[in-house]
Amino acid sequence: MEVTLTPEQQDFVRLAVADGRIGSEEEAVRQALALWEKHERARLDFILTLDQARASLARGEGRTLVSEDDFRQLAASIKERGRAALTR
């Protein structure tokens, strides 16, 4: 595979190599792809979570939050479940 960088990208990479921040142009491309892959995996995880939330709502498992007290109760419930998970 051959990749062509813009002149600005080439300058950016060359400067990083010259400054010793990165070992080579190839390493810069590998690191950039690794960051992109991490971003894409996080995006896919978010989409999966969103799909699960929508399915949960479709099954009627959601709750309506109207008042500040509703939100406080939800927050307390989340904290309680989090603490319980830590003690397991």
N, C-alpha and C positions, 0 to 999 in steps of 0.2 A: 504494500500500500504506500502510496506517495501522497504526502500532504503539503500543500503550498500555504505558507503563512503570508499575511499581509506584510508590507515593509515595516509597519509599526510593530507588529508582533515579532518580527525577526529582530528588530532593534532591541525590543524589550528582553527577549531571550538572550541575545548576545551580551547585553549589559549585565544580566543576572549571572551568566557564566563568567564574564570578565571580573565581576565583583566577588566571585567565589560563593555566591548564594546557592548555586546549583552546579552540578558537575559537568553537564553537557546539554546540548540542544535536545538530544534524544530523551534524557532524563526529564527535561522540562515538559516535553510532550507526554511522557508516561505519567508524570504527576498531574498534569492538566486532565488527562483522561481518567485518572483515578478519582479526582475530585468530581468530575462530571458523573462518573458511575455512582459515587456516593450520593450525589444530589438526586440522581434518577431513582436509586433504590429508596431514598427517603420519600420521594414523590409517590412512588408506587405503594409504599407502606401507608402513606396518608390516604391515597385513593381507596385502598382496601379498608382502612378504618372508616372512612366516610361511607363506603358501600355497606359496611356492617351496621353503622348507625342508621342509615336509611332503612335497611331491612328490619332493624329493631323497631323503628317507628312504624313501619308498615304492619308489624305484628301487634301494634298497640302497646308497646313496652315503654313508650315515652312518658314524660310527665310535663305538665304545664306549670311553668314558673311565672307567677304574676307579681307577687309582693316581695319586698326585701326579706321578709321572714322565710318565704319559699327558698330564696337563694341561700340564706344562712343555714337552713336545714339541710340543703343539698351539700353545702360546703362542709358542714359538720359530719355528714354521712361519708363523704369522700375522705376526710381526714381520719375518721374512725376505721374505714376499710384499709387505708394506707398504713396506719399504725398496726392493725391486726396482721397485715402482710409482712411487716418488718419483724414481728415477734415469732413468725413461723420458722 
